[in-house]
Amino acid sequence: MQHIPVLTKEVITALSPSPNENFIDCTVGQGGHARLILERTAPNGKVLGIDLDPVQIVSAGILKANYTDRIILVNDSYTNVKEIIERNKFEFIDGILLDLGMSSRQLEGEQKGFSFQVDQGLDMRYNDETNYLTAEKIVNEWPEERLEQIIREYGEEKFSRKIAKNIVERRKQGRIKTTFELVEIIKDATPSAYWSRSAGRGSSIKSGHSKIHYATRTFQALRIAVNDELENVKKVLPDAVDVLKQNGRLVVISFHSLEDRIVKEFFKKAEKEKLIKILTKKPIIASSKELGENPRARSAKLRVAIKL
């Protein structure tokens, strides 16, 4: 599936790339945002693209055909951004983009168990070589109290206690190995008002103006726990500000309230310390037109700061 990057116009407006400027895309994915930046930074501007998922780096490699030495791709964690910059002698950084969302390919194309709509193994790792913790290990080996905690805190799931209890009871019968097994466990742990019996596995609940599948929050919690996502965001933000040039811009797109809260609180603290100026008092969200074309953008929130 072709991934459609979110908030593209807003990202470009926020970064404001000009000819010969250098940018870092900390989550380059399939290169959608990076391509737009490269188009505007010709003839000599460069993009350093980082992604923890090696398959994403391969996908973004298509940019080499048109931009050759102007695009540098690195398979690594953005938490190592300072080391990556030093290793690649990437200097004079005018802007950094941190898009914290997952691509359509990751959700639906990989055999990683990210999506509850496809029956796959419970993996959920972005990188198999550097991470040995899987969702299957968490579901089958972590104590009930810890399971409940991550589902409640990382998933913001109000039925976390019952879901954790059901997981522990179910694993006594044998190891829980697939996404569909877990979906059924979650369904059995939640009231019928949370799902439609007639709609089957793909049914949804309403939350505000969007529809959220009853397994969404638990799957989100597991993915965050497997990849230590929230701690990684906390680590990269001060490093990103540190490596920017004066007047360089930091643009962050988050996709759930936990990430957005971390970004918001960091921006406020850094502004008080006179390190940055916040350019978005409220996060920028997708237009109704974009939502019609790309429903995945519904939860995206963009925040922008400029380094002082």
N, C-alpha and C positions, 0 to 999 in steps of 0.2 A: 504494500500500500504506500502511495506517495504521501509523505508527511507535508502538511501545510503549516508553515511557521505562523505563530500568532503575533498580532499587534505589529505587523511589519512597518507600516507607515509611522506608527507611534515610536517604534524603536529607532528608526532612522532620524526622525525629528529630534528625539531625545539625545542621540549620540552626535548628531550634526556633523557627519564625516565630511572632510574636505580633501582636495587633492594632496597626496603625499603624506597623509597622516597614518599613524599606526594604531591598530585596535586589537584587543583580545576578546575572543568569543570563548568563554570558559566552558560552555556546553555546546559545542559546535554542531552536534547532531548530524544531520544530512547536509548542512551547509547553507540552509535557506537564508538566514540572516547574514551570514558571512559573505555570501554572493552579493547581496545588496550593498554591503559596506565596501567590498572590493570595487564595485562599479563606480562608486563615488570617490574613491581615494586614488584613482589612476593619476599619473602614470607609475608612481613609485611607492604608494602607500601599501602597507602590509597588514595581514591579519594572522595572528597566532591563534589557531583553533585547538582547543583542548577537549577531550572527551574520555571518560573512564571506560566506556563501552568500545572495545576494539572494532566491532562491526560498524559502529557509527563512523569511526575514523576512515574505514574503507569506503563507506558511502560518500563521505565528504571529499574523498580523494578525486572525485570527478571534477572538482574545482581546479585541479592541477592542469587540466587540459587547456584552460583559458587563462589561468593566472600564474602558472609555473612557479617562479620563485617568490611571488607575492603572497602565497599562502603557505604557512607552516603548520603542519598537523602533528599533534602529540597525543599519544594514548597514555593518559595519566589522570590522576585526580586533580581537580582544580584547587584542592587544599595545598597542593605543592606548587602553586603558581609562581612563587618567588624563585624556587629552584629551577622551574621550567624556563622562566625568563632568563635567568643567568646562563643556563645550559645552551640556550639558543641565541644568546647575545641580542635579545629583543629589547630595544631601548626606545625612549621618547614615546610613551604610551599615552595616546590622546583620549582613549575611551575603553571601557570594559563592559561587556554584556554578560549577564548571568541569567540564562533562561532555565529555570528549575523544572520545567515540564518534561514529560516523556514523549517520545515520538510515536506516531501511529505504528511504525514498524516494531518498536519495542513492545507495544501493547498487544499487537495482534500477530506479528510476523515471527517473533522469536519463540522458541520452545522454552520459555523461562517461567511461565505461570504468572505473568503480570496481570493478565486479564481473566476475569471469571466467566467470560463468554466462550472461552476455548478450553477444552479439556487437556491440560498439560501437567507436567510435574511441578511441584511446589519449590521452585528455585528462587527466583526474584533477585538474583545477583546481577549487577551491571557488568562485573568483571569476575570471571571464574578463577583467574590466575592469582588475584590478589586478595580474594575474599573467600573464606571457607565456611562462613555462616550462611545457611539457606533457610528459606521459609519452612521447609519440611522439618529441619532440625528444631526450629523454634516451636512449631506446632506439636511436635511429638516428644520433645525433651524438656522444654522449659516448664517450671512449676506453674500451677494454676494462678497464683497470685501475680506472678510476673506477666503471664499472658493477659490477665485482666487489666493490668496496669498499662501495657503498651496499647491494647485495643482502646482503652478509655482515653489515654493521653495523646497517642499518635493518631488514632482514628476518630477521636471525639465521638465515640459510639456509646449511646445511652444504654444499650443492652450488653455492654462489655462483660459484666459479671456472668450473665447466663450463657453468653457465647463461649467464654473461657471454660466454664463448667462443662458445657456440652462437648467441647474439644477434648478435655481430659477424660470424660466418660467414654467417648467414642474411641479414643486411641487405646483403651484397654482391650478392645476387640481386635486390634491390629494397627499397624502403622498407617497414618493418613498420608497418602502419597500424591493425590491429584487435586487440581483446582475444583473440579465438580464435586468431589467428596467433601471438600471444605465448604463449598456453597450450600450443600444440603445440610451440613451441620449448623451453619449460620441460620439457615431458613428455619430449621427445627427449634432454634433457640429464640426466635423472634415471634411476636404476635402476628396474627393474620392481617392486621391493619397495616403492617409494615410491608406487605407484599400481596399480590393478587394470585390466588390459587389457579385461576384460569389462564394466567399469563405465563406460567411455567418459570423456567430458570432465568429468563431474561426480564422478568417483571421488575417494576420500579416502585419507589415511593416518591412522593412529592416533597420537596424541600424548597420553600420559597417559590421561585418561578422555574426551577429546574427539576429534573427527575433524577433521583439517585437510587441505584440498585441497592437492595438490602445488604449485599456483600461488599459494597464499595469501601466503607470505612474500615472494615477489618482487613481487607486486602491492602489498603493504603497503609495501615499501621504496620503490617508485616513487612512491606517493602521499605518503609522508613527505618524499621529496626534492623533489617538485613544489611542495608547500605549506610547506616548511621547518618542519614541525610541531614537531620537538623543540626547535629554537631558540626558537620562539614560546612553548612551555611554560616554558622557562627564563626568558624575559623577563617573562611575565605574573605569575609567582608572587610575586616581591618587590613588584611594583606592587600586587597584590591585597592583600597584607598591609598595605602602606602606607596604602591608602585606607579600610581598615576602621576602624570605631569600636573603642574599647577593649571587649573582650569580644565583638567581632564574630567570626563563624565563617567559616572557609574550608573548603569541601568540594570535593574533587577526585575525579572518577571517571576512571580510566585503563583502557585496554583492551589494552595489551601491556606487556611487561616494561620496555621502554626508557622509556616515559612514567612508569611506576610508579617506576622507579629514580630518575628526575629528581625526582619529587615527594617520595619518601622521603628523598633526600639533602638536598633544600632544607629540608624540615621539620626534619630533625636539626640542620642548620646554624643555622636561624632560632631553634630552641629553645635552642641553646647561647648564642646572642646575646641570649637573653631577650626575643625579639620575640613569640614564640608559645609556647603549650603544646600539645603533641600529645595529642589525645584518642583516637587509635587507634594503639596500639602495633603492632598487626597490621592489615592492611587488611580491611575488611568485604567479604564476597563474597555473591553471590546465594543465596537459600535454594533448597532442592530444589524447592519449590513454584513459585517464580518460574522456575527453569530449565525446568520442565515446560511453563510457559506461554509463555516467551520464551527460546529457546535462545541468542539473541544476548547474553544476560546472562552467559554462562558464563565469559567472560574479564574481566568488570568487577571492578575493585578500587576501593574507596572509602576515602579517607583524610580525616581531619578534624583541624583545628587551631583554637585560639581565640587571638585577639590579646591580649597582655598590656598 
